Amino acid sequence: MIQIDDTIIRELIYHRISLDNNNQVLNEALYDFSNDEEEVVLKKIFLKPFLSVAATYEFTHEIDIDLNPLYKLSESIFEGSDFISQTKSICQHLKSVSKHPNIKDGDLFIMRFDNINFNNELCKGLGIYKIENKENFIETTKYFNGEAGLTFRKGIGSKRLDKACLILFTEKPFTVFTIDNTSNETDYWQNEFIKVKLKNDGVNSTNQFLSLAKSFVTKQFPSEFETTKAGQIDLLNRSVEYFKKNESFDKQSFEQEVFQDNEVIKSFQNFDSKYRQENEIDIADDFLISSQAVKKQARVFKSVLKLDKNFHIYIHGDHELIKQGIDSDGRKFYKIYFETES
């Protein structure tokens, strides 16, 4: 979904944000990194974590999107307003919503990017990062007398980011990615500072529909139809395979290809309608499939049949080649048919 091989950091500034005005520092100059190696390190720390973020968001507001402060500030940067002054306003906005007593002071990094590859299109971006917890590291030193020494320090490394926001200036609505690894304290980062909602795009539609299909196969289907675990796994495999081999999704073709039987399709459609209402989601009947979302979802579509603690059977193909039975002693068994062994 996101590729950063050709991404360029155009501007970078650092501010120190604090609830105590005496400890807050707003810088007046950009950081001038001097070589390509520094840019590689910065991209690894501040951009690489977003490569594994599946959900996409867009800015929102209860009344008018133009009343969302971060949306207007980021739009202003995109349109060419003075970067330094706008980052100061972002810092002040963050401070204004930092009302919870557990919110920590932190280092605020703001970067402007070019050439972020999103779904095979290059776009500009804005990254906002609040680092609250620094990690320990050891710096090796060489003294003038030739002896080697160790210095223990705290700093920012490649561990997971505390709080981050990446805004991609796609065709409006802008695409927003968020990271919040300290959300157990307060949700102000996403709900008050950024203020976003899930974007109605192929990424979220892929995630939501696969979750819907999995829920039907594992919960509703076995309660209505006679089936085995192998049969359920076969349906899960077919669901994922449809998304893997197609670039676009069509609900009718998915139902026919995966469920095939008219009664099962009717049951799925009823479940689909109820699921959407209960979870308050709106999924289009056709959308572009996100391959990264499929890859992430496929990890939780279990194709493993676990038999007590003795055997695991991985089912990747035709479930008709595995038959369940009970012998004369009452012991359950599976019979597996195959042509070649490797």
PALO-762995 format. One record per residue (C-alpha): residue number from 1; residue in three letters; x, y, z. Coordinates in steps of 0.1 Angstrom, whole numbers, plus 5000, padded with zeros to 4 digits. Example, Ala and Ser with C-alpha at 12.3 -4.5 7.8 and 13.67 -1.06 7.14 Angstrom:
// PALO-762995
   resi   resn      x      y      z
      1    ala   5123   4955   5078
      2    ser   5137   4989   5071
***
This chain:
// PALO-762995
   resi   resn      x      y      z
      1    met   5000   5000   5000
      2    ile   5028   5024   5010
      3    gln   5063   5024   4995
      4    ile   5090   5048   5007
      5    asp   5121   5038   4986
      6    asp   5120   5070   4965
      7    thr   5105   5092   4993
      8    ile   5123   5125   5000
      9    ile   5122   5145   5032
     10    arg   5118   5181   5021
     11    glu   5115   5198   5055
     12    leu   5120   5187   5091
     13    ile   5114   5207   5123
     14    tyr   5115   5197   5160
     15    his   5096   5213   5188
     16    arg   5095   5205   5225
     17    ile   5058   5204   5237
     18    ser   5051   5208   5274
     19    leu   5020   5216   5295
     20    asp   5044   5239   5314
     21    asn   5051   5269   5292
     22    asn   5085   5273   5308
     23    asn   5097   5239   5293
     24    gln   5081   5244   5259
     25    val   5105   5252   5230
     26    leu   5093   5262   5195
     27    asn   5122   5262   5171
     28    glu   5126   5289   5145
     29    ala   5147   5269   5120
     30    leu   5145   5237   5101
     31    tyr   5168   5208   5108
     32    asp   5194   5206   5080
     33    phe   5205   5169   5078
     34    ser   5238   5168   5060
     35    asn   5239   5135   5042
     36    asp   5219   5106   5027
     37    glu   5227   5083   5056
     38    glu   5208   5106   5080
     39    glu   5178   5107   5057
     40    val   5178   5069   5056
     41    val   5178   5067   5094
     42    leu   5150   5093   5096
     43    lys   5128   5074   5071
     44    lys   5134   5041   5090
     45    ile   5123   5056   5123
     46    phe   5094   5078   5111
     47    leu   5081   5062   5079
     48    lys   5087   5025   5081
     49    pro   5062   5019   5109
     50    phe   5034   5030   5086
     51    leu   5042   5002   5061
     52    ser   5023   4977   5083
     53    val   4993   5000   5092
     54    ala   4963   4987   5073
     55    ala   4935   5010   5082
     56    thr   4931   5043   5064
     57    tyr   4912   5074   5078
     58    glu   4900   5108   5066
     59    phe   4896   5140   5085
     60    thr   4861   5147   5100
     61    his   4842   5172   5120
     62    glu   4807   5172   5135
     63    ile   4797   5205   5117
     64    asp   4821   5214   5089
     65    ile   4854   5198   5078
     66    asp   4869   5233   5076
     67    leu   4865   5236   5114
     68    asn   4889   5207   5119
     69    pro   4921   5225   5129
     70    leu   4947   5199   5118
     71    tyr   4929   5195   5085
     72    lys   4931   5232   5078
     73    leu   4967   5235   5090
     74    ser   4979   5205   5069
     75    glu   4960   5218   5039
     76    ser   4977   5251   5043
     77    ile   5011   5235   5043
     78    phe   5002   5215   5012
     79    glu   4991   5247   4994
     80    gly   5025   5263   5002
     81    ser   5021   5283   5034
     82    asp   5051   5290   5056
     83    phe   5061   5256   5070
     84    ile   5077   5268   5103
     85    ser   5048   5290   5113
     86    gln   5022   5263   5105
     87    thr   5041   5237   5126
     88    lys   5040   5261   5155
     89    ser   5003   5263   5151
     90    ile   5001   5225   5150
     91    cys   5021   5224   5183
     92    gln   4997   5249   5199
     93    his   4967   5229   5187
     94    leu   4982   5197   5202
     95    lys   4987   5215   5235
     96    ser   4952   5228   5235
     97    val   4937   5193   5234
     98    ser   4962   5179   5259
     99    lys   4939   5182   5289
    100    his   4941   5148   5304
    101    pro   4963   5146   5336
    102    asn   4981   5116   5323
    103    ile   4993   5132   5291
    104    lys   5031   5135   5290
    105    asp   5054   5161   5276
    106    gly   5072   5151   5245
    107    asp   5093   5158   5215
    108    leu   5073   5168   5184
    109    phe   5087   5161   5150
    110    ile   5070   5174   5119
    111    met   5082   5165   5084
    112    arg   5071   5173   5049
    113    phe   5076   5145   5023
    114    asp   5076   5141   4985
    115    asn   5072   5109   4965
    116    ile   5054   5086   4989
    117    asn   5041   5058   4968
    118    phe   5005   5051   4978
    119    asn   4987   5025   4957
    120    asn   5011   5031   4928
    121    glu   5006   5068   4928
    122    leu   5032   5093   4940
    123    cys   5019   5119   4965
    124    lys   5031   5145   4989
    125    gly   5028   5139   5027
    126    leu   5030   5154   5061
    127    gly   5042   5134   5091
    128    ile   5035   5145   5128
    129    tyr   5052   5125   5156
    130    lys   5051   5129   5193
    131    ile   5078   5110   5212
    132    glu   5070   5106   5249
    133    asn   5093   5077   5259
    134    lys   5129   5075   5250
    135    glu   5149   5043   5249
    136    asn   5182   5035   5265
    137    phe   5213   5029   5243
    138    ile   5250   5026   5248
    139    glu   5275   5048   5229
    140    thr   5310   5035   5226
    141    thr   5338   5061   5229
    142    lys   5375   5063   5225
    143    tyr   5394   5085   5249
    144    phe   5425   5106   5241
    145    asn   5447   5081   5260
    146    gly   5436   5054   5236
    147    glu   5413   5036   5260
    148    ala   5377   5026   5250
    149    gly   5347   5035   5271
    150    leu   5310   5032   5273
    151    thr   5285   5061   5277
    152    phe   5248   5053   5286
    153    arg   5223   5076   5271
    154    lys   5186   5080   5263
    155    gly   5173   5088   5228
    156    ile   5150   5080   5199
    157    gly   5156   5048   5181
    158    ser   5139   5023   5159
    159    lys   5114   5010   5185
    160    arg   5077   5015   5179
    161    leu   5065   5051   5178
    162    asp   5044   5065   5207
    163    lys   5021   5086   5186
    164    ala   5022   5094   5149
    165    cys   5001   5107   5121
    166    leu   5009   5105   5084
    167    ile   4988   5126   5061
    168    leu   4989   5118   5024
    169    phe   4977   5146   5001
    170    thr   4957   5123   4978
    171    glu   4927   5135   4959
    172    lys   4903   5148   4986
    173    pro   4895   5136   5011
    174    phe   4931   5133   5022
    175    thr   4943   5099   5034
    176    val   4954   5097   5070
    177    phe   4972   5069   5088
    178    thr   4975   5070   5126
    179    ile   4996   5052   5153
    180    asp   4989   5054   5190
    181    asn   5008   5030   5212
    182    thr   4999   5047   5244
    183    ser   4962   5049   5239
    184    asn   4955   5032   5272
    185    glu   4960   5066   5289
    186    thr   4937   5087   5267
    187    asp   4924   5087   5231
    188    tyr   4930   5125   5226
    189    trp   4956   5119   5198
    190    gln   4932   5104   5173
    191    asn   4898   5117   5184
    192    glu   4907   5153   5194
    193    phe   4941   5162   5179
    194    ile   4937   5146   5145
    195    lys   4899   5139   5145
    196    val   4894   5113   5119
    197    lys   4869   5086   5108
    198    leu   4875   5054   5087
    199    lys   4878   5063   5050
    200    asn   4854   5047   5026
    201    asp   4880   5032   5003
    202    gly   4893   4998   4991
    203    val   4916   4993   5021
    204    asn   4888   4995   5047
    205    ser   4863   4978   5025
    206    thr   4886   4948   5020
    207    asn   4893   4946   5058
    208    gln   4856   4949   5067
    209    phe   4842   4925   5041
    210    leu   4868   4898   5049
    211    ser   4859   4902   5086
    212    leu   4822   4899   5077
    213    ala   4829   4867   5056
    214    lys   4849   4851   5084
    215    ser   4823   4859   5110
    216    phe   4796   4842   5088
    217    val   4816   4811   5081
    218    thr   4827   4805   5117
    219    lys   4795   4816   5135
    220    gln   4763   4815   5113
    221    phe   4771   4789   5087
    222    pro   4777   4759   5111
    223    ser   4745   4768   5129
    224    glu   4723   4765   5098
    225    phe   4740   4739   5076
    226    glu   4755   4705   5083
    227    thr   4793   4709   5079
    228    thr   4827   4699   5093
    229    lys   4857   4719   5104
    230    ala   4873   4710   5070
    231    gly   4842   4724   5052
    232    gln   4845   4757   5072
    233    ile   4882   4759   5064
    234    asp   4875   4754   5027
    235    leu   4851   4783   5027
    236    leu   4876   4805   5045
    237    asn   4903   4795   5020
    238    arg   4880   4803   4991
    239    ser   4871   4837   5006
    240    val   4907   4847   5008
    241    glu   4916   4832   4975
    242    tyr   4889   4853   4958
    243    phe   4905   4885   4972
    244    lys   4940   4873   4963
    245    lys   4934   4866   4926
    246    asn   4911   4896   4918
    247    glu   4920   4933   4916
    248    ser   4884   4944   4922
    249    phe   4856   4931   4943
    250    asp   4821   4923   4931
    251    lys   4797   4911   4958
    252    gln   4775   4889   4935
    253    ser   4805   4872   4919
    254    phe   4820   4866   4953
    255    glu   4789   4849   4966
    256    gln   4786   4827   4936
    257    glu   4822   4817   4935
    258    val   4827   4811   4973
    259    phe   4793   4799   4986
    260    gln   4779   4785   4953
    261    asp   4747   4770   4969
    262    asn   4717   4793   4967
    263    glu   4705   4786   5002
    264    val   4740   4794   5016
    265    ile   4740   4826   4995
    266    lys   4706   4836   5009
    267    ser   4718   4829   5045
    268    phe   4749   4850   5039
    269    gln   4730   4879   5025
    270    asn   4707   4880   5056
    271    phe   4738   4878   5078
    272    asp   4755   4905   5058
    273    ser   4726   4929   5063
    274    lys   4724   4923   5100
    275    tyr   4762   4925   5105
    276    arg   4764   4959   5088
    277    gln   4736   4973   5110
    278    glu   4751   4960   5142
    279    asn   4786   4972   5134
    280    glu   4775   5004   5118
    281    ile   4795   4999   5086
    282    asp   4787   5007   5050
    283    ile   4806   4985   5025
    284    ala   4801   4991   4988
    285    asp   4791   4961   4966
    286    asp   4821   4967   4944
    287    phe   4855   4983   4952
    288    leu   4892   4980   4945
    289    ile   4909   4953   4966
    290    ser   4938   4962   4988
    291    ser   4965   4935   4984
    292    gln   4982   4946   5017
    293    ala   4949   4944   5036
    294    val   4943   4909   5021
    295    lys   4978   4898   5032
    296    lys   4972   4910   5068
    297    gln   4937   4895   5070
    298    ala   4949   4861   5056
    299    arg   4970   4856   5087
    300    val   4939   4852   5109
    301    phe   4920   4830   5084
    302    lys   4930   4797   5099
    303    ser   4935   4769   5075
    304    val   4947   4745   5102
    305    leu   4926   4716   5115
    306    lys   4938   4708   5150
    307    leu   4932   4672   5162
    308    asp   4937   4669   5200
    309    lys   4974   4676   5207
    310    asn   4987   4650   5182
    311    phe   4981   4664   5147
    312    his   4977   4696   5128
    313    ile   4963   4692   5092
    314    tyr   4968   4722   5069
    315    ile   4940   4724   5043
    316    his   4949   4745   5013
    317    gly   4929   4728   4985
    318    asp   4899   4707   4979
    319    his   4882   4697   5012
    320    glu   4865   4668   4994
    321    leu   4898   4650   4996
    322    ile   4895   4647   5034
    323    lys   4867   4626   5049
    324    gln   4857   4624   5085
    325    gly   4844   4591   5101
    326    ile   4840   4571   5133
    327    asp   4854   4535   5136
    328    ser   4838   4506   5154
    329    asp   4855   4515   5186
    330    gly   4839   4550   5185
    331    arg   4872   4567   5177
    332    lys   4870   4596   5153
    333    phe   4893   4597   5122
    334    tyr   4900   4616   5090
    335    lys   4908   4598   5057
    336    ile   4930   4618   5033
    337    tyr   4933   4612   4996
    338    phe   4963   4622   4976
    339    glu   4982   4613   4944
    340    thr   5018   4623   4951
    341    glu   5040   4626   4982
    342    ser   5069   4650   4988
***
